[in-house]
Amino acid sequence: MRLDLAVSRAFGLSRRAARDAVRSGRVDLDGDVADEPGREIGEEARISFTPDRPALHRVRTRLSVLAEDPDFLIVEKPAGLLTVPTAEREKDTLHARVLEYLHHRYRRRPVAFIVHRLDRDTSGAVVFARTREALHFLQDLFKRHDIEREYAAIVRGRLPESGTFSADLVRDRGDLRRGVARPGQPGRRAVTRYRALEHLDGATLVAVELETGRTHQIRVHFAEAGHPVLGDRVYGSRQSTVDSRHFPRQMLHARKLGFPHPRTGEIVRAESPLPPDFRTALEELRRKKKRPGNPGRREN
C-alpha cells in the first residue's frame, strides 16, 4: 500500500492532505521520518502523524507526485497540459512543473530528463528521470516495450469482453493524420490489447495495455475498429451515437505505470486515479443507462 493512502486511512485525512503531511515530514514510518508519499509499505509497518511538527519542506507546487526516488519521479499529467513545449515555447508544461517542484523541494538546480510523453488531452502517469543513467535505462525499456502500461478509456459502442488490435500504423493516412496502413503499404508494428470493464449507455469502459508504444496508437486503433475514444476531436466519428461534444476532451487516462528500478531491479509501480472529468463522464453514462425505458444500446 502507498504511504499516503495508509496515512489517509489511519488518520482520517483526504488523499491530498495525507500527501502534504508526508511531504512536509510530519509522518514517521517505523520511527523515522518518511517524506515520499508514493513509497510502498507493508501491513505491519508502524506509522505516526505529528500535525504540529514544523515542516521539513515547504513545497509550492501544482504537481501531483505518485512516486519519488533519487533516480526518477512519477507524476500525474492533467488533461490540457503539454508534457514538453512545442515550437511555440509554452512556459507552463508538465516538465516545467516538475523542475519547479524539484527546485522548491531540494533548493538546488533541478534536473529532470524526459523519458516519454502523453498527448496534450490525455491525462495520467508520466515518469521523468533524475539522472542520466536512469534516463538511458528507462529509454531503453520503452524502446524495447518492456514497460507495464495500462490506460483507461471510454470508447463508443459495445465491445466484446476482450480483444487485440494489431494493424500497422502510418504517419499520414492521406489527410496528414496518423492511421492504419493500407494493404501493401509499409507501416510500423502496433499491438493494442483491451479488456471491457463496464458496458455503459452506448459506450464501454475499457482497460488498455500496449505491447508497442506508437504515437496516437490507442486512439487510432479504436477509431479504425469503429469504437473511437469519446471526446476525441481528431479521430472520433461524427456519427457517434454518444455525442462527443458533451465531453471536455478525449476520455483516455494513463492509469498504471510499472518498471524495474534502474539500480535495484525491484519492480516500481504507480497508479494514477481517474481524474474528476473522467469520473463525471462515467457517472453520466451510468445514469443514462439506468433511466427507465432505456434497455441499453448494443452496438458493434
Buried (B, 14 or more C-beta within 10 A) or exposed (E): EBBBBBBBEEBEBEBEBBBBBBBBBBBBBEEEBBBBBBBBBEEEBEBEBEEEBEEEEEBEBEBBBBBBBEBBBBBBBBBEBBBEEEEEEEEEBBBBBBBBBBBBBEEEEBBBBBBBBBBBBBBBBBBBBBBEEBBBBBBEBBEEEEBBBBBBBBBBBBBEEEBEBEBBBBEEBEEEBBBBBEEEEEBBEBBBBBBBBEBBBBBBBBBBBBBBBBEBBBBBBBBBBBBBBBBBEBBBBEEBEBEBEEBBBBBBBBBBBBBBBBEEEEEBBBBBBBBEBBEEBBEBBEEBBEEEEEEEBEBE
